[in-house]
Amino acid sequence: MACSDEKKLSGLIAATFTPFTSQGEVNLEAIGPYVDFLTAKQGVNGIFVNGTTGESMSLSVAERKLLAGEWCQKAKGKINQVIVHVGCLSLTEAKELAAHAVEIGADAIAAMAPFFFKPKTADALRSFLQEVALAAPTLPFFYYHIPAVTGVDVPVRDLLKGIKGLIPSFGGVKFSATDLMDLGQCISSSPPHWSFLYGVDEQLLAGLVMGADGAVGSTYNYAGCHFNKLMSAFKDGHVDQARKIQFKIQQLLSYAMELGFDVGVNKQLMNELSGLSLGPPRLPVTPCSLSDAGLIAKKYRQLFNDC
């Protein structure tokens, strides 16, 4: 099943953190309040679960199933789109997670490239993704391009050649890379019903200029309301206003990067700004110090007013 124009993904999609207890176990009880925070406080109506921000590769298959099921259940009637990331190093496990996504009522699935034994060519990567997508043929399938993490830098424009014939359910790309030429060539040569979701929060505006339909990112968990203003300003032709918001985001993330910004820091910042208790990250990611998270939260409040 391909994405129709009516179901084409757009707007802001939050890449969710995985809630853990203080003992490092998955904390399903935090997901309901988390969904309410995203919708009521951030104006975010789409979520991308079990991705990089969600520490998917540090989770077992059983944990990923539990989390995906709980996100789908708690999002029902509140979140428009739940995309479940099913990518794994093991093709068998990726197919298992894809089939499970159908059972729990996910709206779409996505998969990044395997990154231990890496596909060396576009053909090899297409074949891997085809196998995953065929395990959930009724769900739109998205390729999750994140070469800085996977080390797989096959140009997406090459990957997309002939992919429609191999994956009838292909819905588009989560493009988490800075190569805007590759992004532009993909968008300019692709069917209009495919969605291109940009995944580099600090340069979202550039992605929108190139024609991205929406965005998936971690900072939309706590700064989604401001990114929504950026997107609205761009849509209305107020590029100067959108640029001002983007520059503020860049100031925040530049400051955070000086303190060692990673998933652990980002998660603690979410705890600080949201009031939710999402717990620590899981090793090998280490917890952020409360002092560093406090400094970043202070910088955020200096740059932005409450929505």
C-alpha positions, 0 to 999 in steps of 0.5 A, a space after each residue: 500500500 503506497 501513501 496516498 496524497 490524503 495520507 502523505 506525512 507532513 508537519 512535525 514528527 517527534 522522535 521519541 525518547 524511550 522511558 526507563 526506570 531508575 533501574 534501567 527497565 522500560 517504563 511503559 507508564 510514562 508513555 501516556 503522559 508523554 503523548 499528552 505533553 506532545 499534543 497539548 504543549 508542543 502541538 506535535 501530532 506525529 511520533 517516530 518511535 524506537 529510533 535513534 533518539 529512542 535508543 532502539 539498538 540498545 533494546 531487545 526485540 521484546 522491549 521494542 515490541 512492548 514499547 511500540 504496542 504501548 505507543 500505538 495504544 496511548 496515541 490512539 485518538 490523539 496522535 495522527 501518525 505513529 511511525 515505528 522504526 523496525 531497523 535491526 542488524 538482523 534481517 530476521 528481527 527487522 521482519 519480525 518487528 515489521 510484522 508486529 507493527 501491522 498487528 498493533 495498528 502502526 501507521 507506517 514503518 521505517 528502517 535504517 541500513 544495517 551497520 555492522 555488515 554494511 550494504 556496499 551498494 544501492 542494490 544491496 541496500 534496496 534488497 535488504 529494505 525490500 525484505 523488511 517492507 514485504 513483512 508488512 505490505 499494508 503499511 507505508 515503508 520509509 527508508 531512514 537515512 542517517 549516514 553519520 550513525 550507520 556509516 552507510 552513505 549510499 546516495 539516496 537518489 541512487 537508492 530510489 532508482 527502481 525502488 517503487 517496483 521492488 517495494 510497492 508500499 514505499 512512502 518516502 524517506 526520513 532524511 537525516 543527513 546534511 547533503 542538501 544536493 542529494 535531498 533536492 535531487 530526490 525530491 525533484 525526481 520522486 512521485 508527489 505522493 512520497 514524503 520526504 521528512 528532514 531529520 537535521 533539526 538545526 537546519 530544518 529551514 534549509 530542508 523546507 526550502 529544498 521541498 521537504 514535506 515535514 520533519 522528524 527530530 528529537 528537539 521537537 519533543 520540547 521545542 516543537 511549538 517553536 518549530 511549528 511557528 518556524 514552519 508556519 512562517 515559512 509556509 506563509 512566506 515570512 522567511 525572515 521570521 522563520 530564519 530568526 527562529 532557526 537561528 535561535 535553535 542553532 544558538 541553543 544546539 551550539 551551546 549544548 554541543 559545547 557541553 557534549 550534546 548526545 542522546 543522554 544530554 538530550 534526554 535529561 534536557 527533555 526531563 528538565 523542560 517537560 517535567 516528565 520522568 523519562 529516566 536515564 539513558 541505557 549504557 553505553 550512553 551515559 547520563 548527563 549531569 544535572 548541572 549541564 542539563 540545567 545550563 542548557 535548560 536555562 539557555 533555552 528559556 533565555 532564547 524562547 518564551 513559553 508557547 
